[in-house]
Amino acid sequence: MPVLVAYIPTAQGEAAFSAALSEAQRRDEDLVVLNSPREGAPVSAALAGDTAVEELLARASRSGVRAHIRQEPYTGELADRVVRVAQETDASVIVIGLRHRSPVGKLIMGSTAQRILLEADRPVLAVKA
């Protein structure tokens, strides 16, 4: 059973990766890094570039953790993608980063983190940057 981290190249994504790496070490499990851009987007700030991916893999290797990167595009809701990958990989825990959103922003736009927390059938570790 691996640890699954939903990663985007932001401060929140870095916090999630660091927490997931620690969790994988503690559990003596592999780490699956899910970095999915929205399908059809010509450019996506959510997609980690080759250099960033190499650095994530190197950090995991230095920590004694075997890491796998999944960068398949998603359609629909990102929360659905995260929950599906957790089921596909039989992840022991899902690690996500949180950003501050106002209550009005959550009401209007919804919250991917909230949907993951409510819909996941396994533990979710939510961390702040």
N, C-alpha and C positions, 0 to 999 in steps of 0.2 A: 504494500500500500504506500503510495507516495504522498507527499505534501504537495498541494496545488496552490500556486500563487497567481492571482490575476494581476498582471504587471503592465503598467504604462510608464513611459519615461518622464515621470514627474516626481516631485518630492514625496507624494503619497505612494507612488509606485515603488520608489526606493525604500521607503519605510516598510512596505509590505514585503518586498524581496528580502530585506535584512531579517525581518521577523520570521519569514518562511524558512530562510536558510538556518537560522537558529533552531527552529522547530524540527527541521529535517535532521540536523545534527543530534538533537536531543532524542528523537525517536529512532535514529539510525535508519532513516528511510531516504529514498530518492526524492528529488525535487522536480516537479513539472511546472514550468513557467509558461503560462498562457498569455500571449501578447497578440490579441486579435484586432485588426483594423476592421472597420465597417466595409462590407463588400461593395465594390463599385466606387468607393471614394478615390478620386484621382490622387489626393495627397492626404495622409492621415498623421496627425501629431501623436496618435496612440501607438503607432508602429515604431518599435525599436529598430534602429539601423544596425548594420552588420557589426560596426565597432562596439556598440552598446551590448549586442548579443554576445560577442566574444568576451567582453568584460564580465558579464553576468556568469558565463560558463567558467571563466578563470577564477572568479571569486568563489564559486561553488567548489571548484576543484581544490583550491587552496584550503578550503574548510573541510575537505574530505568528504564532500557530498557529490554524488553523481546527479547531474542536472540534465533535463531535456527541455528544449524550447519548442513550443507549438505556436505557429504564427498563421493559422488558417483564418481567412476572413469570415466574418459572421454576417448574417442577415437577421432582421427582427431586433430583439432585445439582447443586449450584452449579458444581462443576468441569466437569461435562458441558456446562453452559450456556456457560461461559467458552470452552472449547475449540471449541464449535460456532460461537459468534460470531466467534472468531478465523478459523475457516475461511470463514464467510460473507463476512467483510469482507476476507479475504486479508491479515490483519495481518502486518506484518513482524516484530513482537515483541509479546509479552504481558507486561505489567507488573503485578505483584501485591505486596501488602503482607503481611508476615509478623508473626505475634504469637508470643510465647513460650508453648509448651505443654509440659507435662511428658511424659516418655515414656509414662507410664501413660495420660494423657489422649489421646495420639495413638493408643495401642493400642485403647482403648475407643471413642473417638469418631471416629477416623480424622482425616485432615488434608486439607482442600480444597486447600491449597497443594501438598502432596505429590502429590495426584492430578493437578493441573494440570502440575506439573513432569514427571511420568512419562508423561502421556497427550498432551501438546501435541506437534504435529508442526512446531513452529517454536520459535525461542529464547524463553526466559522469563527476565525480569529480576525477581528477588525482592529486595525492600528491607525493612529494618526501620525502625520509627518512630524 
